[in-house]
Amino acid sequence: MVHHDIVPAVAYARIDFDGRLNMDRLINAVAKAAIIIPEILCGIDTRHFRFKPVGITPADIVEEVAYTPEACPAFDPRSGPQTKILVGHGPQADTLVVQMSHVMSDGAGLWQFVGLLAACYNGRLVHARNNRSAREALSGQKVGPATAAEHDGEDTAWDGFPMPGSVGDRLWLVETIPAETLTLLHDKARQSGVTLNDVFLAAYSRIVCSLMQTNKSRVSCPADLRRFTDLGELTVANLTGRYMVTVRVEPGDSFSTTVSRIHDEVQELRRRNRQIAQLHLLHFAWRFAPKRLIQESVRGVYHLHPISYSNMGVLNPSSATFGTCKPLRAAVFGPYIDTGGFLVVISTMNGVATLGSSIVADPDRAQAGQEILKLVVGQCTAWLAEPAQG
């Protein structure tokens, strides 16, 4: 759903290859993918809540540049298309950036689209049907009441981190956790009875409390509805719910204490299906309330919170292998933010975890954002020195 005055957010997948892409094959792959998902070439009819043809061809959405892109120019998906592809020709090899509107898809669906492009590029015959309906993920699901921690976080109202500087260039901020360290973190998480996602979220939550000078962190965490219901092989769509994860970090609390609290809270949120709490109400109301009223409700409850976190998990290298071009690195980034708000997106490929954030910032603000990512990584690595619990 899109409001007339709001430009839809965009998600980005960036892949660095070990070779050169064939542009004709890539454009042909886009054409084949558009047969399966014709919406990628469409604009958005914001009055009737539907996609509309706007005369765009596959070649129109592919652009070459003679450098390695470190950011992407803005585009308005309302006028179409829903996807834009940028190919950067670096000194030794190419970089592929696939941009997709959040009306079209979430990050998980974006990565599926990369896989579809690769399959078409490689000459595979793809007969999958794209499922864009969230109804199956919502129907029959019971939502429990808010947890005690959710209630505890209801009075938390932040505009974002107290970041210096102002708006400036569109940038991708990146920090990585090398494979050796990530393996150690995974092993310790398993020994402690928690997940790597719990570890990352605990690290971010502790930094939130430190920077905001509070003992309570409240972080918005998207939840992929595909993980809860079998929606089919191809789901290039926005199938995202949301957890609001609140955790107390008292002075002197160890990382192990925080990650244990995070783990227990996330498990309880899942048990109560809290990831679909707001979507469940909107899905029910859609059948009875006027669309204009629903649109206003969406604007009020389904937006990017100032402090957010998302974990894409492991990105399969085979999904992004284009002919003889193999991916060396890949990451998914969220929408650009031009305030003190901050969205950390974590994605892992070839054993390396990438923490990325899209930001519109001058050098001072960019440095502050980079420091946030470094602090999150520092929390993770410092935990390795703590005695294991569990």
Steps between C-alpha positions, in 0.01 A plus 500: 500500500636839405396850599493753218764723661742233621774356278521125574816377670753299301715199594836423341704187430867555411718221362872525422611245240830347397441572130301692238127474432363470147261791462292349220449183704406708805237702312365178351483354853299803615258445210452136598453591866239761401289227338475336842481825699356766266456746788872583496443711186192677636421823676258530793142621484481654847128571471392142432787321677629305202788480255455659157692458170706808412673392180835406656716233334759270661783700340368816668571374850862391444771766522878469464750725676878509464572469871414287802179646649515588869143631512195536276314802364142542611211384285125521545331161452159666475574596140678170442679275477504311830851373434817665379829326431840664508813328361826658609812417302781513753870477408509119517141377521134601512259590777125442467251707697133400487259759641137418574214696652355378829157507340633232267699300751687476827867406532440125494295529183765726349760228549261250341479734202879501475484120489233514229715739295798267537294197395373681189851629423632144524238366256288311748132461415308640797132410526435617857196711581566807710285512813441857617219427747554530873156353566634147546751622757231682697192281469439267791782647706416592858675798654568503871509806726800728522783380721598674822809638325288640215287686754820619668614650170179682413614824661823502298484774237826583320563706189826313447859513619650836603714519186708805404510655155215514253376354172738469207588221260330163470740245650523136595677454832656156546678305773581131478556209735760269341433130456731389782332729753151414377574130548609565859184704564283225352667237717465706816137580421426130464676424829297774670165379363438811289516584129733723299200725440459533877867596523476771233180641646646498853807687375287764328269532801795560733633772270153658487494520879853638513447771237153596621616494866214279608455155649228397255543424130207471260592383150274434202583167338339390171387136493483298178153340484634237259665332799165430661300369202581322173415764242666333203833510318480859375367779723631832368267706716490697822434220747643664807361516850670673789612437854553785742776362724545674834778398738634646824876553520587594855840647598749218540297243304722263307445434131399146592222637720371723220510233232317257729223758556481568126473130425219445750309806375530411131387144570196628687417748223509215250289275721233770512526578124573861585674543163157529336313686774456825306465333161236266640283796604545674163422178312177461699400867463567501123182298443277754675655845531529761221833480316578862585474423872719192461756706312524744788537209742786360296675836509463506878620152591697354211802720449873490558576563865793727586711217643459180303681175433466225242687174446491357148682187612725306261492605134564193285785572252346265243193728487723783375725313256461648152665274244868484590469803733505386861412734788791594723286710735134589527282703732144626524435860607181665619354836396701820526443703818571873530439547873650362822310181427716197435422162342763228527462217248718192548565253220750215480675350198807278474520497879534879534227705668440848360334767714367767267303820531368738233532860604476850353775682683781752498846377615427563870174307500649223286787461747252478788303231316817308425590514867163346593573202275851466647359508852252222416781285360711582806224377732486170311873439506537606865245233596748233391708584808206442739448157660231301317165452672240229450 
